[in-house]
Amino acid sequence: MILGFIGNAPKNAHLRFGASGNNLVDDLTFVINRKQGKNDLYDFVPKIKIATFEDDYAEYSGDDLTVKKNEEKDTIEITYALPEIVTERGNVYMQIVFEKPNDNGEVKIWQTLPFKLTFPDSIDESESLIRAYPNIVRELKADTKHAVDTAEAAKN
């Protein structure tokens, strides 16, 4: 999934993405304009802040980010492969932080506004999804029924 930004504001402040418990299979890519006022984000080191709604988990890291400087579009693209420790939380707040140390040992910081990311427990089988993909929904239901019937037959 790609999340674009207008200045420091995400184009979508609330995203539903992936599934709870997925591990390193869902990539979230952030696309941010290189120039932010007088700041050139190419000169900064991006990091990601993550916190749960309940404040029982927090992370601040940049080691697991892939950064691409897209000079054609004058953007910076940051990709984060979401680990299970994040997706299993269900709901988290995220924020991208850019740091640039200066010669005096101080760190200049530019950051996006926070946004909410929700990892659903299961596929949403809304009416619009059923209308859009009736064959896939029908196949999933049949496969699930077959798996349940096979498991019950094995018990007996």
BELCOR-V168715 format. One record per run of one state. SS is the DSSP state (~ for helix, > for strand, _ for the rest). FROM is the first residue (numbers start at 1). TO is the last residue. If there is no record, write none. Layout:
# BELCOR-V168715
ss=(SS	SS)
from=(FROM	FROM)
to=(TO	TO)
This chain:
# BELCOR-V168715
ss=(_	>	_	>	_	>	_	>	_	>	_	>	~	_	>	_	>	_	>	_	>	_	~	_	>	_	>	_	>	_	~	_	~	_)
from=(1	2	7	9	11	14	17	27	34	35	37	39	41	44	45	53	58	62	65	71	75	82	84	88	91	102	107	112	115	119	127	133	134	156)
to=(1	6	8	10	13	16	26	33	34	36	38	40	43	44	52	57	61	64	70	74	81	83	87	90	101	106	111	114	118	126	132	133	155	156)
